[in-house]
Amino acid sequence: MKHQVERAERTAEWIQEEHDGLLLLFSPALREFNWMTHVFTTRKGGESEAPLDSFNLGRHWESPESKADAMLNRQRLSGILGIDHKKLAVPGQQHTNNVSYLDKSSNTENGALTGIDGLATRIGGQGLLLHFADCVPVMLADPATRTISVVHAGWRGTASGIVANAVKAMVTQGSNPKDIVVAIGPAIAPCCFETAPDVAGQLCKSASDGDELVLYKNDKAYPDLKSINARQAKSAGVERVDISNLCTACNPQIFYSHRQSGGRTGRQGALACVI
Ligand SMILES: [Zn+2]
């Protein structure tokens, strides 16, 4: 029996608002920036049918109709944020640690971003949309260079340091890590994320003092993925991290949860855009 998990980072009440019938979440830290817009979506308020009900943003569609619904949902969300849905960059996430910086010459068309789990850009109007159902959505924003990044950090991406790669991608483009603000959205928490010991071991190794961020109970391991990502961001030089306290698997009426649903479910989104 190891010690109880200690939350290394403060978790915050996030802003919940209804827009056009959708329940949407916002990081208080990122809401301070008027040069960008962002949102973390929930499953509530859309048109998609079960088991994807109801605000599924893809990319896990069950039929041509559900794909069409997801495309309409993306369009509706873009409209709420006042951005062009045709310009969304939506990577083909594969649990890698690959982060791609998009400039004006980048090809963001369907299929061009396969095997990418993080995007960064400073192009105005270039929305970045990634999908989640328990994995950790991480947004990074640097007000000094007006650069943003959105990252998909499941356990594999977390263990291989995708958040540090996002910081690195931004630093390569001129950011100073201490200017970067990180927001970590709703994701599966230790209450529901039981893993094999070897997975927990890899996660412990990925963050400094990472063993503090895994709860052990009856020989089972329960890693705190959100805090491990926060720790990695801090190790990369980030000073301010804002974490949602919501667990996706504890709240199946609000969020899609791969673990809670047994795998057949939709995807919520994390969308950011420089405006
Ligand atoms: Zn939970």
Boltz pocket constraint, residues with backbone or C-beta under 6 A from the ligand:
constraints:
  - pocket:
      binder: B
      contacts: [[A, 188], [A, 189], [A, 190], [A, 191], [A, 192], [A, 193], [A, 247], [A, 248], [A, 249], [A, 250]]
      max_distance: 6.0
